[in-house]
């Protein structure tokens, strides 16, 4: 009975000390969807969402392991600093290892070029619909994608949401520019001057700037356009400053 009481006390203590660690996972080109995060100290598992954002229970000195099918594994030890702002994790893509796996599979069975072409074309089309930003040209110059992601991550920490206001999130802007007749990809590139490869980051940036979701839901085109014009100038200035650094 005494042993059971001690065990329950330890479990309650660990639960009280645990905090929610929030962050986002990127590689050199975009956010990483479906990356696996394991708190090996507490045996807790979590995954990143469609925007690469994760949330996992942890406390200082816990060990977190980040992994993805197409990226090298990364391990960090949690410190108190990780809870002060959103943690940005960079994963490196696997290149040579994937090439070797594809060659071995091709040798195991007879290659049918017609079937391969049809299947590959279907896979590419499906992936393009789900993640079009991955098929944009890579950033030009010396732009540091991860550094920009960290700057946007800090903006999320500054959001001070009043209970009566609902702010637009990243997925709200994605949906808007995919479905609206006026706010579309061409307008984003031509009018707001956001380069194709930075559309996803711009949506993250807008989400961090406390835009009332009512501007999107009630189709208030003019106020929303005015706000997006201001934010696009701020965002492009941030890109310019980052490139100069």
Secondary structure, DSSP 8 states (H G I E B T S, - for coil): -HHHHHHHHHHHHHHHH-EEEEEEEE-SSSB-TT-EEEETTTTEEEE--TTSEEEEEE-TT-EEEEEETTEEEEEEE--GGGGTS-EEEE--B--HHHHHHHHHHHHHS---HHHHHHHHHHHHHHHHHH-GGGGS----TT--HHHHHHHHHHHHHT----TT--B--HHHHHHHHHH-SSSSHHHHHHTS---GGGHHHHHHHHHTT--BTHHHHTT-HHHHHHHHHHHHHHHHHHHHHHHH-
